[in-house]
Amino acid sequence: MGCGRIGSEVASRLWQEGNMVTVLDLELENFFRLPTGLRDTEGATLVGDGTLQDVLKIAGVDQADVFVAVDVRDSRNALAAQKAKYIFHVPRVVCRIGDPIRQQMYSELGLTAVSPTQLTSNLIMEAIQP
């Protein structure tokens, strides 16, 4: 869920590895970030709200091995990830959480939550250390 810079990159890599991918986003124009081959694959893109159970079901989340939530909004990612994990029982669920404090909280709730803020800060600190 989410076809911004991160979502489109993750979806493209998974697709290039031979995985079947469905990308869910609120905005049709975001799909232009995807490679043409993926964009043209039937069922690979779906405009809709990934926080809604019926939209997740249409996207095929109930058959998914992995669900990745990388919308720009932390709350949308956390909600969609919780639904994928606890309602649809997707085996592997990862969500992007920009706020490091929320990232820790969601991790404690059992979600695999990745914070680009934390990761980037760590990389910068490593780069400036002698």
C-alpha positions as CSV (number, residue, x, y, z in Angstrom):
1,M,0.0,0.0,0.0
2,G,1.5,3.3,-1.1
3,C,3.1,4.0,-4.4
4,G,5.4,6.9,-3.6
5,R,9.2,6.7,-3.9
6,I,9.6,3.9,-1.4
7,G,6.5,1.9,-2.4
8,S,7.2,2.0,-6.1
9,E,10.8,1.0,-5.5
10,V,9.8,-2.0,-3.3
11,A,7.1,-3.1,-5.7
12,S,9.4,-2.8,-8.7
13,R,12.1,-4.9,-7.0
14,L,9.7,-7.6,-5.9
15,W,8.2,-7.7,-9.4
16,Q,11.6,-7.9,-11.0
17,E,12.4,-10.9,-8.8
18,G,9.4,-12.6,-10.3
19,N,6.9,-12.1,-7.5
20,M,3.2,-11.3,-8.3
21,V,2.6,-7.8,-7.0
22,T,-0.5,-5.7,-6.4
23,V,0.1,-2.0,-5.7
24,L,-2.6,-0.1,-3.9
25,D,-2.7,3.7,-3.8
26,L,-5.2,6.5,-3.4
27,E,-3.9,8.4,-6.5
28,L,-3.9,6.9,-10.0
29,E,-1.0,9.1,-11.1
30,N,1.3,7.6,-8.5
31,F,1.4,4.4,-10.6
32,F,3.5,6.2,-13.2
33,R,6.4,5.6,-10.9
34,L,6.2,1.9,-11.7
35,P,8.0,0.2,-14.6
36,T,5.7,0.0,-17.7
37,G,5.7,-3.9,-17.6
38,L,4.4,-3.9,-14.0
39,R,1.9,-1.1,-14.7
40,D,0.5,-3.0,-17.7
41,T,0.1,-6.3,-15.8
42,E,-3.6,-7.0,-15.2
43,G,-4.5,-6.6,-11.5
44,A,-1.1,-5.1,-10.6
45,T,-2.5,-1.7,-9.7
46,L,-5.6,-0.7,-7.7
47,V,-6.8,2.7,-6.8
48,G,-8.3,2.6,-3.4
49,D,-8.0,3.2,0.4
50,G,-5.8,0.4,1.9
51,T,-7.2,1.1,5.3
52,L,-10.6,-0.3,4.3
53,Q,-11.1,-4.1,4.7
54,D,-13.2,-4.5,1.5
55,V,-10.5,-2.7,-0.6
56,L,-7.8,-4.9,1.0
57,K,-9.9,-7.9,0.1
58,I,-10.3,-6.7,-3.5
59,A,-6.5,-6.2,-3.6
60,G,-6.1,-9.9,-2.7
61,V,-4.5,-9.3,0.8
62,D,-6.2,-12.5,2.0
63,Q,-4.0,-14.5,-0.4
64,A,-0.8,-12.5,0.1
65,D,2.4,-13.8,1.6
66,V,3.6,-10.2,2.3
67,F,1.9,-6.9,2.9
68,V,3.9,-3.6,2.9
69,A,2.4,-0.3,4.0
70,V,4.5,2.7,2.9
71,D,2.0,5.5,2.6
72,V,3.3,8.9,3.7
73,R,1.0,8.9,6.7
74,D,2.0,6.8,9.7
75,S,-1.5,6.3,11.0
76,R,-2.7,4.9,7.6
77,N,0.3,2.5,7.5
78,A,-0.3,1.3,11.1
79,L,-4.0,0.7,10.5
80,A,-3.6,-1.1,7.2
81,A,-0.7,-3.2,8.6
82,Q,-2.8,-4.2,11.7
83,K,-5.7,-5.2,9.4
84,A,-3.4,-7.2,7.1
85,K,-1.8,-9.0,10.1
86,Y,-4.7,-9.6,12.5
87,I,-7.8,-9.7,10.3
88,F,-6.3,-11.3,7.1
89,H,-3.5,-13.2,8.8
90,V,-0.8,-12.2,6.2
91,P,2.4,-14.0,7.3
92,R,4.8,-11.0,6.8
93,V,3.7,-7.5,7.3
94,V,6.0,-4.4,7.3
95,C,5.0,-0.8,7.7
96,R,6.8,2.5,7.4
97,I,6.5,4.7,10.4
98,G,8.3,8.0,10.1
99,D,8.0,9.0,13.8
100,P,10.7,7.0,15.7
101,I,8.6,7.1,18.9
102,R,5.5,5.6,17.1
103,Q,7.8,3.1,15.4
104,Q,8.9,1.7,18.8
105,M,5.2,1.6,20.0
106,Y,4.0,-0.2,16.9
107,S,7.0,-2.6,17.2
108,E,5.9,-3.4,20.7
109,L,2.4,-4.1,19.4
110,G,3.9,-6.9,17.2
111,L,4.2,-5.0,13.9
112,T,7.4,-4.9,11.9
113,A,7.7,-1.1,11.7
114,V,10.6,0.6,9.9
115,S,11.4,4.2,10.5
116,P,13.1,6.0,7.6
117,T,13.8,8.8,10.1
118,Q,15.7,6.5,12.4
119,L,17.5,4.7,9.6
120,T,18.6,8.0,7.9
121,S,19.7,9.5,11.3
122,N,21.8,6.4,12.0
123,L,23.4,6.6,8.5
124,I,24.2,10.2,9.0
125,M,25.7,9.6,12.5
126,E,27.9,6.8,11.0
127,A,29.0,9.1,8.2
128,I,30.1,11.9,10.5
129,Q,31.9,9.7,13.0
130,P,35.7,9.7,12.7
